[in-house]
Amino acid sequence: AGDASQGGQGTGVDGELQQPISAFLPQSQNGSILVTSRTQAAALKLVEEKDMIAVEPMAESHALALFEKKLRPMSKGNRVAELAVALEFMPLAIVQAAAYISQRAPWYSLQRYLEDFQKSDRKKTRLLDYEGGHLRRDWAAENSIIVTWQISFEHIRHIRPSAADLLSLMSFFDRQGIPEALLRTRAGSGNGHGSQEERDEHDIEEKGEDDNDRVSECSDDEFEDDMQILRDYSFVSIDTNQTFEMHSLVQLATRKWLEANGQLEAWKQRYIQNLSAEFPTGEHENWTQCQVLFPHAKSAVTQRPSGDRSLRQWASLLHNAAWYTWRIGNITEAVDLSERAMKMTMKVLGPEHKGTLHSMGMAGLAYSLGGRWKEALELEVQVMETSKRVLGEEHPSTLTSINNLASIYWDQGRWTEAEELDVQVIEIRKRVQGEEHPDTLTSIGNLASTYRDQGRWTEAEELEVQVIVIRKRVQGEEYPSTLTSIGNLASTYWNQGRWTEAEELEVQVIEIRKRVQGEEHPNTLTSISNLAFTLKSQSRNEEAISMMNRCLKLQKQVLGPKHPDIETLLEVLYIWQDREDEL
C-alpha cells in the first residue's frame, strides 16, 4: 500500500480516481497475501484491524544479530551494541551503516563509523544519506533512511500541511517527554508561573509591544487529527506519562529537510518561543514543571536562534533553567547555563540592562555554589554597583545583589562586612517589602548566621526562631527555606552545647530534605555533615566517622573533589580518625 492515498485508491495522471488497491488483490480461500504499509489508515482500507500485524521496533538482540549477519567478522565487541543503540535499532539504518563500513573496510572500522556518527548532526546526516545497496530491497526504493523518511514527510505535507508543521516543531525538542502544552499553546501566552514580584525580579526578557502577534492556538480536533497522522506514520508515539516521543533520527531527518527548504530558522524560533514561555522560574513551587521541561531546555543550548528578540527569549530560557539547576544543587549545569545566559544578555541587552544584571547575579550564585567565591565576588560587586546607579538603592534587584554579596562575605569568613550589609538590607526590606516577605526573612536568617559565627548565639537564636515561626506559617514546614532556617537553629544549638536539641532538629531536616530535595542535594549533604559533628560532640565516634565518610563520598561526586568545603571536612575527618586510632 505504501503511501497510497488515505482512501486506499490511486489517482491517475488525468486526475481521475482509479480503482482501489483492494480490487487488484485476488480473492481465494487458499494462500495469503502480505501487504506492508507505512500508515495504519491505508492498511485499514485493505484488511480488518484484527488482521493487522504491527511491526514493533527491533529488539536489541535482533539488532545485534542483523549487524553480525551484515558485518561478520567485524561485528564483535561492545562498540557494536553502542552503534545499534545510536541507530535506535532501526533495520534500514543498521543495513545502511553495515554497507558503508563494509565497502570501506579494512581502513574504515565500525568504531570509526560510530565516532563519526557522534561528532555532529552534519556528519550524522552525511552517513545516513548514504545510498548503500540492499539486495533484497525493491530496486525502486530508496536505501537512504533520511530520504525514506523525507518521502513520507513530503506526503504528509501534501495531504495535511498542519501535521507536517507539528512535526517540524517537534523536531527541535528532546526526543522524549514532549508535553502537549509545548506544541499547542501560543508562544508568549504563559501564565507567569508564580508571583508577579518573582517575574519582575528575576526575568531577563521584557515583553515588547509586538508580543501579541501570535500564531493562533489550534483546536482540540485539529491537534488530535495532526497527531494521529504522525502516529499513523510512526513518526511519533505516546509514552506512559501521556507525553510524546519520537526517534532522534526522525528529528534529524526533519531538520535536514527544513534546512534544505529554508525553514529551519523559523521553526527553531517557534520552538524557543514556546519553551521560553512555558519554562518557569526555578523556585521550589515550580520544580515539578521544571523537571519535565529541563531536558528540552538542555536541547535548546545547541539550538541558538538568530534575531535579537529570539536571542532574548533563548537567554531567558537558559537563565530560568540555570535558576532551577542552582536551586536543586546541580553545580555543573548551573554554571554552564548561567554563563551562556549572561554572555547573551550582555550582547543583546547591554551591560546595564536589568536583565543583564539578573543573569550576572545568577552566574554569581552558581559560582558561589561551586566554591568559586573570588569569581562570584567580582560579579556581585559589579552587579551591586550598577544596580544602585541604574535601578536605585532600594530597588528589589539592588537589595538582592547586596544580599548575595553579604552571603559571599559570610562564606569567606568576613563576618563584620557581611553583618553590615545584612543589617542594611533588612532595614530597607522591612520598610519596602514588609516584615514577612520571603526576601526579608532570608536577610534576617543570613544575619542570624553571621551572629552565630561571631559567637553571638543568643541573638542568633532569637532571630532564627522568629524566622522559623513565620516561614512555617507563610511558606510551609517542608519549604526549602524553612528547612534551611531549622538547620541554622540546630547549628546554633550545637555551638551552645545543646546537642540533643541540635540532633533532633538535624534528623528532622535530613528526613524531609531527602524526600523533597533528594539525598545528593548540597543542602541535604550539609545537613548530614552537621549531624556527624553533633554525633561526634556526643562522643558517638564510630557513628560520626561512618556518617562523615558517606557524606564526603557523595559530596565529591556532587561538588567536585576540589570544592573548599570538601577540603575542610576531609581535614576534620582525618583528625577524627587519628584520634580514634590513638584510643
N, C-alpha and C positions, 0 to 999 in steps of 0.2 A: 504493500500500500504506500510505503514511503511517505512523501509529503503531498499526496493527492489531497484535493480539497476536502474540507471538513465534511462535506456531504457524501463523500465516497464515490464521486463521479468526476471524470476529467472534463476539460474544456477544449474544443477543437481550435484550430488556427483561425477559423472564421468567427469564433466567439460562441458558437452554438454548443449546447450541452451534449456530450457523448453518453454512451451507455455507462451505467455504474460498473465498477470493477467486478462486483459480485456476478454480473452477467457473463463474465468470461470464465468463471470457475465451474467446472463440471460437477453435476450433482450425481452422487453414486453412493451406494451402500458399502462399496469396497474401497479400502485405502483412505488416506488422509491428505489434506493439503495444508502445508505450513506457510502462513503469511506473517511476515515481520513488518512492523510499523514503528515509526518514531513517536506516534501520537496515539493515545487511547481513544480519542474521538473518532479517528479514521478507522481504527480496528473495530469499534462498536458497530460500524456500518456493514461489517462482514460477518461477525460472529456474536453470539450472546456473551455477556460479561462472564458467565460461569465457565465458558470455554476458553477464556483468555489466560495466557500464561505470562505472568510478569517476569521480565528478565531483571533479576536483582543485581546489585553491584557485585563484582567479583570478590570472592573471599581472598584473604592474604595467601593462603596455601595454594589456591588456584593460580594466583598471580605469579607466585614464585615458580610454580610448575610450568607456566607459559614461558617465563624467562629462561628456565632451564632447557626447554624444548628448542627455543629460538637461538640461544646463545652458547649452548654447550661447546666447549668446556669452560667458557668464561663466566658461567653463572654461579660460581661458588663464592662463598664469603658473605659477610654481613652487609656489604655495600649493595648487594642485590636487593635485599629486603628494604634497605633505605631508599633505593631508587623506586621500588614498587610503591612505597608509601608516598614519595614525591609525585608520582604519576597517578596517585589516588586509585590504584588497582584497575585502571581503565584498559581493557584489552587492546583497543586500537592504539593507544599511547604506548603501551608496552611493546607491541609488534613494531611500531614505528621506531621506537628507541633501539630495539634489538637490530633492526635493519640498518640503522645509522651506524651503530657500533660495529656490526659485522663487516660492513663494506669498507670500514677504515682500519680494521684490525690488521696487524698487531700493534701498530703505532698509536692507535686510539683505543683506550680501555673503557670499561664500564665506569670505573672510578672517575676518569676524565670527563665522561658524559655527565655524571652526577655533579661534579664540581662546576662544570659549565652551566648546567641547568639551574644551579643555585646562585649563580653570580648576579644575575639581574633579570628583570622582566624582558628586556630586549633580547638577551641571549636565550632565554627560555622560549620566547616566541619563535626565534630562528630555528631552534631544534624541533619545535612542534609543527613548524611549517614544512618540514621535510617530507617529500613525496616518495617515501620508501615503498618498494613493491611488496605486494601481498598476493601470493599465487592463487589463493582460493577466494579472493575478494572479486566482486563484479568488476570487469575491466573498465566500465564507465564510471565507477565510484571513485571518489576522492580518497586518497590514502593519508592525507594530512588531516590530523584531528582538528586543527584550527579551522581549516577550510570546511570540514564536515559540519562543525558547529555553526559556522557563519552562513552556510547554505540554509540551515534551519532558521537562523536569526533573520535572514532576508525574507524567508517565507512568512515568519511571524509579522514582520514589518508590513508585508503586503496585506495579510488578512486582518490584522489588528494592531495598528501602529502604537496604540496606548500600552499594549503589553510589551512591545519592544522598548518603549520608553521606560517602563518599570524595570525591565532587565538591565537597561543602560545605567539607571540609578543604582541598582543593587550591586553592580559590578565593582563598586568602589569600597563597599563596606567589608568588614571582616567576614569571612565565608560562613561563619556560624552565628546563631543567636541574633538575627536581624529582627528587631521589633517592628511591628506593623506601623507604629506611630512615626517611625523614621521615613516611611515610604509614602504615607498619605497625608500627613499634617503639613500645612503650608509652612515654608521656611520663614522663621521670624515670628511665628504666631504662638510661641511658647508662653506658659502661664507665669513665668517669672521665677518659679522654684524658690520659695522661701520669702522672707520679708523684703519689703522694698528697700529697707535700710541696707540689707546684705547686698542686694544687687547694686545699689548706688555706691556702696563702699568698695566692692571688690571687682565688679565687671570692668573689662577693659575695652569693650565695644560700646560705642554710643550710637543710638538709633538716629538715622537721618530721616529727612522728610520723604524720601523715596522708598521707605521701608514698607509702605502699603501697596507697592507694586508687586503683587504676588501671583503665583500660579494658583488657580482655584483648586480646592481640595476635591478629589474625586469622590463620587458617591460610593456607598457600600457595594451596590450591584456592580458598578464599573470596576472597582478594585478587585472584587472576588472573581469577576469574569477574566480580568487580565491575569490574575494569579493562577487561575485554572488552566489557561493556555500555557503558561510557563511550566506548570506542573505536568501537563499532558506531554510536553516535550522533554520532561525530566531535567529541565534546567534548574528547577527549584523544588525543594521539598520542605515539609513542616516537621520540626523536631518535637520532642516530648514536652518542651516548655511553651508550645504554641508560638514559637518564633520561626523565622525562615532560615534556611541554609542552602548553600549551593557549592558546587565544586570550584575550587580556586582556579582550575584550568579553564572552566567556563567563563569565570570573571575575566581572566586574562584574554581569552579569545574575543570577548565582548569589547573590552577596552581597546584591543588591537583594531577592531572594526571601527570603533568611534574615532580613533586616531587617524585611520586611513580616510575617513569621511569628514574630517574637520569638526567633529562634535565632542571630542574628548574634554576640552576645557570647559565647555558649557555644562556638561553633566558633572564634572568634578566640582564646579562651583555650587551646583544644586546640592550635591552630597554634603559639602562643607556647610552650606547654609542650613540644611535640615538638621544636621548633627549639632551644630553650634547652638541652634535654637532649643534643642532638647536637653543638652548636657547641662545639669545644674551646678551650683556651687559645691564645693567639697565638704560642706558641713555635715555633721552626723546624721541629721534627719534625711539627707539625700543619698546616703551611702548605698542603699538598695538599688536605686536608679543608676547611680554612678557605676556600680559593679557591672550592671547589664550593658551599659554603653561604653565602658572603658576600652574593650578590645577594638571597637570601631574608632575611638579617638586615637588609639595606637596606630591603626591603619592610616589615619589622616596625617601622621607625621611624614610619611613618604609621598603624600598626595598634596603637595603645596600648590595652591592655585595662583592665578595671575589677577592683577587688578587690585587697587587699594582696598576697596570695600570687601572683597573676598579674603584678602590677606588679613584685614582686621578681624573678620569672623574666624579665620583659621587661628590667629593668635589668641582670640578669646576662648576658643575651644581648648587649645593646649594649656592655657592658663588655668581653666577650671579643672582640667584633667590633672595638672600638676598639684592643684589645691587638694584634690581628692587623694592623690598618692602621698602627699605630705601628711595629711590627716591620718592615713592608715599606716604610716611609717615606712613607706617604700622609698628609701633614700635615692637609689639609682634613678628610678623613673621620675621622681620629684625634681631632681637636679636637671636631668635631660630636658624634660618638658618645660620647666620654668625658664631655663636658659634660652630655648628656642622662642618661647613667647616673648621674653624680654628683648631679644635681638630684633624680632619682627616689629614689636610695638615701637621700639626706638626708631626703626626705619620708617614706618608708615605714619606714626603719630607725632614723632619728635620727642626730644629728651625731657620736656617739661609738661607733657600731657598727663592728665590724671591717670589714664590707662597705663601709660608707660611706668609711672611711679608705682602703680599697683603691681605690675609684672616684676619690677625690680625688687619690691618688697617680698614677693613670693619667692624669687630666687634667693634672697637673703635668708628666708625661713628654711628653704631646702638646704642651703649651705650650713646653717646652724644645726639642723637635724643631723647632718653628717659630720659634725665636729669641725667644720671649716670656718672657724669663728673670725679669723682675720678677714677673709673674703666677705663674710656676712656683715662684719662691722663696717667695712668700706662702703658696701651698698646701702646699709641702713642709715649711715650718716649722710650720704648723698641724698637719699630719699627724704629724710627729715628736713634737711636744709632747703631743698627745693620745694617741698610741701609747705613749709612755713611761708616761703616767699610767694608762691603761686596760689595756694589754696587758703592760707591764713592759719594762724597758730591754734585756733580752736576747731578747725575742720576735723571731722571724724577720721579722715585718712591721715592727717598730720599726727593726731593722737595715737593712731595705730603704729605709725612709724616710730614715734618716741617710745611707745611701749615695747616694741620689738628691739629697739636699741638698748633699752634697760635690761631686757632679758639676756642679750648678748653680754652686757657688762656682768650680769649675775653669773653666767656660765664661766666667765673668765675670773671670777672671784673679786671683781671690782665693785664691792657692795656699797660703798659710800656713793659712787656715781650712780649706781642702779637705784638706790633709795631716793636720791634727789629727783630723778626722772619719774619714778613711780609716784611720789607724792604730788608732783606737778600734774601728771596725767589724771590722777584720782580726783583732784580738786576740780579740774575742768569738766571731766566726765560726769561727776555728780551733778554739776550745775547744768550742763548742756544735754546729757543723755539720760540722767536720772540715776538714783542710787541703786536700783535693782536691774539696770541694764546689764546684759551679759558681759559687755566690754568693760563696764565699771567693775563688775565682780572679778574679772580676770586681773585687772590692775591692782585691786585690793589683795587678791591672792598672791600676786607677784611681790607686793610689798611685805606680806607676811613671810614669804620665803626668804626675803632679804633680811628681815628681822631675825629669823631663825638662825641663819648662817652668821649673824653678828652676835649670837648668844642671847638675844633679847626674846626669850622663849615665852614669857607671859604675854607680851604684846603680840607675838606671832599667833599664839593660841587663841587669843581674843578675836583677832581678825579672821582666822581660819574657821572658827565655829560660826561666826557671823555669816561668812560666805556660804558655808555648807547648808545652813538653815534656809537661806534664800534660794540657793540653787536647787535643792530638793523640791521646794515648792514651785519654783518657776520653770525649771528645766527637767526635773525628774531625777529619781535616785540612781538611774543607770546611765545618765548622760555622761559622756567622756569628761567634760569639765567638772562635773560633780565628783567623779571618781578621782580626778587629779586633786581636788580640794581635800577629799577624805585622806588620800595618800599623803598629802602635805601635813595634815594634822597628825597622822601616825608618825611622821618624821620628827615632828616637834615633841611628841610624847617620848620617842626614842632618845632624843637629846636630853630630856629631863629624867631619864632612867625609869620611865613608866612603861616597861617593856611588855607587860601583859596587855595593857590597853593598846599599845602600838601593834602587837601581834594580831589582836582581834580585828583591828581595822584593816591591816595589810592582807590578811586572809580573805576578808570580805571583798576587798578591791580586786584581788587577783582572780577570785572566782568569777566575778562579774566581767572583768576585762577579758578573760579567756573566752567567755561566751559572746561578748559584744564586739570586742576588737580583734580577738584572735591571740593564740599563745605566743606568736612571734612578733607581735607589735612591740615597738620600742618601749612604749609606756608599760605594757604588761611585764616586759623583762626588767624594767626599772623597779617595778613593784616587787618582783621576785627577788632581785638582789637586795632590796631594802629588808625584806623578810629574812633573808640569810643573815644580814647584820644583826637583826633583832634576836634570832636564834643564837648567834654567837655570843651576844651580850648576856644571854641567859645560861652560858656555858654548855649549850647543846651543840658541841663542836662538830660531831660527825654529821648531824643533820645540816648544819650551816655549810660545811665544806662540800657536801654532796650537792646541795641546792645551788651553791655558787658555781660549782663545776658545770652543772647542767645549764645554768643561766648563761655562763660565758660561752659555752659551745654554741648556743643559739644566737647570742649577740654577735659573735664573729661572723656567722652566716648573714645576719641581717644588716649589721652596721659596717662590717669590714674589719679585718684584723688590726688596722692602724687607727681606729677611732680612739680619741683620747679617753673616753670612759672605760674602754676595754683595757687600756694600758694601766689605768688606775686600779681597776678591780683585780687585774692579774697580780699586781704587786701585793694587794691585800690578801689574795688567796695564797700566794707563796708564803707570806708571813704566818697565816693561819696554819698551813701545812707544816711549816718548820717547827712551830710551837707544839703542834700535835705530836710530831716525831720525837721531840725532846721529852714529852711526857711518857 
